[in-house]
Amino acid sequence: MEFTEVRVTLRDEPRLKAFVNVTFDDDFVIRGMKVIEGRKGLFVAMPSRKGKDGTFRDIAHPINNTMRKRLEKVVLDEYYSKCEEEGKSPKGSDLEQEDFEAPDENVEINALDEEEAGSEEEIEQDIEDIEDIEDDGELEEEIEEDLL
């Protein structure tokens, strides 16, 4: 499977750095991925929706760690290129620890085992970071505006 197009839309927000659309083999597209600044640096979050039970679930996601790493590398490489092209700094901002406080909600983790997806603590931290951004209230409208 080849990545035939990676489109990055930069954001001027402390933690949400970009929206990303990726096309595979000129046949399939995933819209609404995000480049997010987490506790340990930048990472790629897959598009997700909030369920009736309050948990967030990925709409689409890599099944194995190899594909996840390939996708993250391609997305972050394009993110860095876009930052350079627009004269913006790709490095994270100086966020304080309180900016990363955990939400009150429980989150269900996708069916990847710890060995494939990272440690349980790392996964939990990434999910908390995504939830904080998605709970912002304006995210849904911004996604629709940026992707249309």
N, C-alpha and C positions, 0 to 999 in steps of 0.2 A: 504494500500500500504506500503510495507516494503522496506527499503533501504538495499539491499543485498551486495553492494560493494561501497566503497567510496575510490577512488584513488587520492592522492594528490601529485603533483609535485611542490616542493618548487622552488622559484625564488629568486635571489639576486638582487632585484630592490627596489628602495625606496617606491613605492606605490603598484606595482603588487607583491603580496606576494606568490601566488600559482595559478596553474591551477588545476582544479578538474573535474573528471569524476564520475558520480553517476549512479549506476545500481539499478533499481527498480524491485523487485520480480523476479530476475534472468531472466527477459524478456525484459526490456527496459532500454536504457542507454541515458543519456544526457552528452555530451562531451563539453568541452570548457567553463565551469563555471570558475570564477576567484574569488580569495580572494583578496580584495583590501583594502588598508588603506585609509579611508575617513577622513573627518574632525572630526567625532565623534568616530573614531575607525575602527575596521575591519568590513567588510560586504561582502556578497556573491553577485556577479554579474552574471546574467544569460548570456548565449551565445547570441550574437546579431550580426546583419549585418547592414551596412550603406546602406540606400536606395538612390535611384536616387535623391531624394530631399534633401539629406544631413543629414537626421535624422537617428538615430539608433533605431532599433526595435528588441526586444527580439525574438529569434527563438523559444524558449520554456520557459515557466515560470509558476509558481504556480498561480492558479486561485483565491485562497483565502488566507487570512492572516495566518490561522492556518497551512496550508501546507507550506507557506513561512517560518514561524518560525521553524517548524519541520526540514525542509531542511537546513536552516541556522545553526541550532544547530548541526545537524549531520556533516555538512561540517566543521564548525569551530572546533568541538571536534576532528575530524580527523586531521585537520590542526595543532592543538596544539600538538596532539600525535606525528605527523610526525616531528614537530620542536624539540620536546623533544628527539625523537629517533635519530635525526641527530645532536643533540647538538646545535641547533640554537635558538635564542631568538624569540619567537612569537610576542613580543610586537612591536608596530609601531616605526618607526624611528622618529627623531626630524625634521620633515619637517616644513618649514616656510610657512606662510600664502600665499606668492606669488606662492608657488608650487601648490596652489589650485585655481588659477585664472580661471574664467569661460571662456569656448570657445565662439566664436562668433556665432556658429550655434544654431538654434532652435532645440529642441528635443520633440518628441511626447511621452507622458507618456502612458503606457499600461492602459487598461480599468479597473483599480482597483480604487475604490473611496478612498478618503483621509483617511477615518476611517480604511479601511483595510490595506492600504500601508504605512501609516504614514502621517505626515503633508506635504503639497505641497512644503514647503521650504526644508524639509529633502529629498524628492524625487528629487527635482531639484539639490540639492547638490550631491546626489549619482550619478545622470545621468551625471553631469559635471565631476565628478571624473572618471567615466567609459569612457567618451568621450576623456578626456585627455590621458588616457592610450591607447585607441583604435586608436587615431590619431597619435600615436607614429610612425607608418609606419612599424615597425618591428613586431608588434604584430601578424599579420596574419601568417607570416612565423614561428614565435615561437610557435603558437598554433599548426600548422600542424606538426612541428618537434616533439613537446612534446607529441602529442596525437597519433602519428603513431607508 
